[in-house]
Every structure is written in C-alpha cells, then in structure tokens.
Amino acid sequence: MVSDLFPVTMAGARTSRRGIVLVGPIDLTLEGQGACVVIGPNGSGKTSFLRMLHGAARLTGGSITWGCPTPEARRRQAFVFQRPVMLRRTVEQNLTYPLIVHGVSRREAQSRARQWAGKVGLASMLDRQASILSGGEQQKLALARALITRPKLLFLDEPCASLDGRATREIEEILQSTKAEGTRLIMSTHDMGQARRMADQVLFLLRGKLHDQGKAPGFFDRPGTPQARAFLRGDIVE
Ligand SMILES: Nc1ncnc2c1ncn2[C@@H]1O[C@H](COP(=O)(O)OP(=O)(O)OP(=O)(O)O)[C@@H](O)[C@H]1O
C-alpha cells in the first residue's frame, strides 16, 4: 500500500539566506484535498514558502513532517515554475524525458506524451521545438510535463503570470480537472480573480509570516485581519 503524503505539518519551519529569514517561522498543518492558494504582496515570501515546503529551499529551522517518509513525499510532488525551463528539444521529448528518467520504456513514454499533449491542447505541436512555443503554450507544456508523472501534490508558482485571459482560462481548466482527479494543488498567485476561482483554502503571507488563513469562499468575504482585508481591497499593504 502507498502511504499518504498528508497531512503535512510545518512546525516553526523557516528558510534563510545568508542569515536573513526569507519565510517563517511557519506553523501549519495541511490536509490532502483541494487547492490551497497562497497570496500576499510582492516579497511577502510566497515563492520561498512553496520552495521550502517542496524541499527546494533548505530548511534552516523547525521541521516539516509528511504523512510518509520525506524522500517518498518528494518523489510524489512536482513543481511548475513561473517561467518554465524547457529542454532545448521537441515538445514530445520534453514530455517523455521525466518518464524515461523514471525508467518508463520509450514506447510507453511516447504513448503517454501523446495523450498528455492532447489533454493540454498541444497535440498538433509534438514535433515542434519547445523553445519556439508561445508563453501560454510553454506553460501548458510545463504543466503536462509535471502532471505526466502523476504527482499527488503539484506546486505552482504564479502559473499564469503574463498570460492573457484565454491562456489563463485554459490553464485553470487543466488545474480544475487535475484537482478533481485527486491531486492536491498548492499555488501562489497575484491574480485575485484566479485566487477566488481556484481556492478551497487561502494562506495570506505578509513579511515572511503566515498572517491570515481561511477556507474559501468565506476568507474572501470575511478576512480575519485588517491587513488581509486591505490587501483584498487592492490597497498597498507593507
Ligand atoms: N535567493 C535569495 N537570496 C536572498 N534573498 C532572497 C532570495 N530569494 C528571495 N529572497 C528575498 O526573500 C523575500 C521573499 O521573496 P519571495 O520571492 O519568496 O516573495 P514572493 O512573495 O514570492 O514575491 P513576489 O510576489 O514578488 O514574487 C524577498 O524579500 C526576497 O527579496
């Protein structure tokens, strides 16, 4: 039996760089369902929070405890960055690569690559160089490349930054069906429309601390702190 990743518990968790705390200490337990959306002003620590939880930023204090051993938890997570890094290869090769690295046969990898390219609307672009795709197409490829490994948890850092309305909607549709299939999403966004559309749970970061949190949609109507209220109104919060 495969044990569950969740709940994950952060106890005094923090990450620092050259002695400066980027985010933390954070005390928080996350359960395994739905989309958790991380919001907050620029520099409040959203990216650092995601990276710390994923293990991409070193924990410099406190602990993070998964429902299963940490190496197993990390194997079952994927991370989509704000500016996806593409292999200088075709769309198909970008999709087959993570599978082949995990020991999947080339034939099986190609079949799954075609299936995933179809799911994200890139079926006609399999032979195209990934580097010449548009921003929206690259972000869809990055999503498919993350999802093709069937992660239980997907981190997304501003997945729709600099995308237009249509590309944003397409990405959100993929994320909604990913969520419906049981993958936990933890994502940051500056787009409060997107936060409202996507969130089951909201974390509001301010100056590297978890300042407020709540379930959606209630959080958006009744944030618990004046700072969260001001941020949601669009006021400058520092
Ligand atoms: N590698 C690093 N070295 C030093 N400081 C860093 C590093 N990465 C982030 N920081 C600092 O940590 C703080 C939090 O940054 P982070 O990128 O996590 O915030 P954010 O909420 O994601 O910001 P944004 O909304 O602008 O993307 C900022 O003050 C940033 O300058």
PDBQT file of the ligand as one rigid body, heavy atoms in Angstrom, charges set to zero:
ROOT
HETATM    1  N1  LIG A 301      17.906  33.670  -3.096  1.00  0.00    +0.000 N 
HETATM    2  C1  LIG A 301      17.595  34.714  -2.328  1.00  0.00    +0.000 A 
HETATM    3  N2  LIG A 301      18.576  35.397  -1.682  1.00  0.00    +0.000 NA
HETATM    4  C2  LIG A 301      18.288  36.449  -0.888  1.00  0.00    +0.000 A 
HETATM    5  N3  LIG A 301      17.028  36.912  -0.703  1.00  0.00    +0.000 NA
HETATM    6  C3  LIG A 301      16.035  36.285  -1.327  1.00  0.00    +0.000 A 
HETATM    7  C4  LIG A 301      16.253  35.148  -2.167  1.00  0.00    +0.000 A 
HETATM    8  N4  LIG A 301      15.067  34.731  -2.643  1.00  0.00    +0.000 NA
HETATM    9  C5  LIG A 301      14.141  35.567  -2.123  1.00  0.00    +0.000 A 
HETATM   10  N5  LIG A 301      14.714  36.494  -1.340  1.00  0.00    +0.000 N 
HETATM   11  C6  LIG A 301      14.018  37.551  -0.588  1.00  0.00    +0.000 C 
HETATM   12  O1  LIG A 301      13.061  36.906   0.245  1.00  0.00    +0.000 OA
HETATM   13  C7  LIG A 301      11.878  37.647   0.318  1.00  0.00    +0.000 C 
HETATM   14  C8  LIG A 301      10.697  36.794  -0.135  1.00  0.00    +0.000 C 
HETATM   15  O2  LIG A 301      10.833  36.544  -1.525  1.00  0.00    +0.000 OA
HETATM   16  P1  LIG A 301       9.803  35.638  -2.321  1.00  0.00    +0.000 P 
HETATM   17  O3  LIG A 301      10.289  35.565  -3.735  1.00  0.00    +0.000 OA
HETATM   18  O4  LIG A 301       9.609  34.381  -1.584  1.00  0.00    +0.000 OA
HETATM   19  O5  LIG A 301       8.467  36.512  -2.218  1.00  0.00    +0.000 OA
HETATM   20  P2  LIG A 301       7.158  36.485  -3.120  1.00  0.00    +0.000 P 
HETATM   21  O6  LIG A 301       6.025  36.734  -2.190  1.00  0.00    +0.000 OA
HETATM   22  O7  LIG A 301       7.124  35.245  -3.935  1.00  0.00    +0.000 OA
HETATM   23  O8  LIG A 301       7.412  37.733  -4.051  1.00  0.00    +0.000 OA
HETATM   24  P3  LIG A 301       6.787  38.104  -5.493  1.00  0.00    +0.000 P 
HETATM   25  O9  LIG A 301       5.325  38.281  -5.282  1.00  0.00    +0.000 OA
HETATM   26  O10 LIG A 301       7.472  39.410  -5.802  1.00  0.00    +0.000 OA
HETATM   27  O11 LIG A 301       7.149  37.002  -6.434  1.00  0.00    +0.000 OA
HETATM   28  C9  LIG A 301      12.089  38.882  -0.556  1.00  0.00    +0.000 C 
HETATM   29  O12 LIG A 301      12.462  39.959   0.282  1.00  0.00    +0.000 OA
HETATM   30  C10 LIG A 301      13.227  38.479  -1.465  1.00  0.00    +0.000 C 
HETATM   31  O13 LIG A 301      13.984  39.591  -1.846  1.00  0.00    +0.000 OA
ENDROOT
TORSDOF 0
